Amino acid sequence: MNYINIDNEYLKVQIARIEQALDILRKNQRNLSAAMDTNFSTSQYARLGRIITEYIVIKVAALVDPRRSTFSLIHLRNSRVNAVCKKYTKMLNTMTENRKRAFGHHERNFIQTKEIMQASDLLDLPLSNFLDEVKKEL
């Protein structure tokens, strides 16, 4: 059995899920903006945006998790994938820090002193480009 193909397919599924969540987040942000213009209750859109943002951050951080107990892009030992990850290091580090300290564990000092990633911050990142480039290398 060829485990490399299974591993690549698993990662492709994870990337597809992240891309779907990004699309939903974009639509939700448009709905939130439209609701704000009409004085419609925005709390439902805001909550949904927060949930999707946390999901995306957690899933992207998991894609580059270096721990041995996880399966991630790092464990593929693919130099082209590693080059893509290196190109987006700053973005990936920001997402990993937010996962570790804000979304995963709610670390008091981080929450009080850092800006926790919001949906608009996430959508401003070149995340779609990163996902596209990784998919091409799998």
C-alpha positions in Angstrom: 0.0 0.0 0.0 1.3 3.4 -0.9 1.1 5.6 2.3 2.3 8.7 0.5 -0.8 8.8 -1.7 -3.1 8.3 1.3 -1.3 11.0 3.3 -1.5 13.4 0.4 -5.2 12.7 -0.1 -5.9 13.2 3.6 -4.2 16.6 3.5 -6.0 17.5 0.3 -9.3 16.8 2.1 -8.2 19.0 5.0 -7.3 21.8 2.6 -10.7 21.5 0.8 -12.5 21.9 4.2 -10.5 25.0 5.0 -11.3 26.5 1.6 -15.0 25.7 2.1 -14.8 27.4 5.5 -13.1 30.5 3.9 -15.9 30.8 1.4 -18.5 30.6 4.1 -16.6 33.2 6.1 -16.5 35.5 3.2 -20.2 35.2 2.6 -20.9 35.7 6.3 -18.8 38.9 6.4 -20.8 40.2 3.4 -24.0 39.4 5.2 -22.7 41.0 8.4 -21.8 44.2 6.5 -25.2 44.3 4.8 -27.0 43.7 8.2 -25.0 46.6 9.7 -26.3 48.9 7.0 -29.9 48.0 7.7 -29.9 48.0 11.5 -30.7 44.3 11.4 -29.5 42.2 14.3 -25.8 41.4 13.6 -25.1 39.1 16.6 -25.9 35.9 14.7 -23.5 36.8 11.8 -20.8 37.9 14.3 -21.1 34.7 16.3 -20.9 32.6 13.1 -17.9 34.6 11.9 -16.1 34.0 15.2 -16.8 30.2 15.0 -15.6 29.9 11.4 -12.5 32.0 12.1 -11.5 29.8 15.0 -12.1 26.7 12.9 -9.9 28.0 10.1 -7.1 29.0 12.4 -7.2 25.7 14.2 -7.2 23.7 11.0 -4.4 25.7 9.3 -2.2 25.5 12.4 -2.8 21.8 12.4 -1.5 21.6 8.8 1.9 22.8 10.0 2.0 21.3 13.5 5.5 19.9 14.1 4.6 17.6 17.0 5.3 13.9 16.3 1.8 12.9 17.5 0.2 14.8 14.7 0.1 14.4 10.9 0.9 17.5 9.0 2.6 18.9 6.0 5.9 19.0 7.8 5.9 15.2 8.2 5.7 14.7 4.4 9.3 15.5 4.0 8.5 17.2 0.7 11.0 19.9 -0.1 8.5 21.8 -2.4 5.8 21.8 0.3 8.4 22.9 2.9 9.4 25.8 0.5 5.7 26.9 0.3 5.4 26.8 4.1 8.6 28.8 4.5 7.3 31.4 2.1 4.3 31.9 4.3 6.1 31.5 7.7 4.9 34.8 9.1 1.2 34.1 8.4 1.5 30.5 9.7 3.3 31.7 12.9 0.5 34.2 13.6 -2.2 31.6 13.1 -0.3 29.0 15.3 0.2 31.6 18.1 -3.5 32.4 17.9 -4.4 28.7 18.1 -2.1 28.0 21.0 -2.9 31.0 23.1 -6.3 32.4 22.1 -8.4 29.7 20.5 -7.0 26.5 22.0 -6.2 27.5 25.5 -7.4 31.1 26.2 -4.2 32.2 27.7 -5.0 35.3 29.8 -1.7 37.3 29.1 -2.0 36.7 25.3 -5.7 37.7 25.2 -5.0 40.9 27.3 -1.9 42.0 25.5 -2.3 40.8 21.9 -4.8 41.4 19.2 -6.8 38.2 18.7 -7.3 37.3 15.0 -10.7 38.5 13.8 -12.5 37.4 10.6 -11.5 40.5 8.7 -7.8 39.9 9.7 -8.0 36.3 8.5 -9.6 37.3 5.2 -6.8 39.9 4.7 -4.1 37.1 4.8 -2.9 35.4 1.7 -4.4 32.1 3.0 -6.0 31.1 -0.3 -2.7 31.6 -2.1 -1.0 29.4 0.5 -3.6 26.6 0.2 -3.5 26.7 -3.7 0.3 26.5 -3.7 0.3 23.6 -1.2 -2.3 21.7 -3.2 -0.2 22.0 -6.3 2.8 20.4 -4.5 0.9 17.5 -3.0 
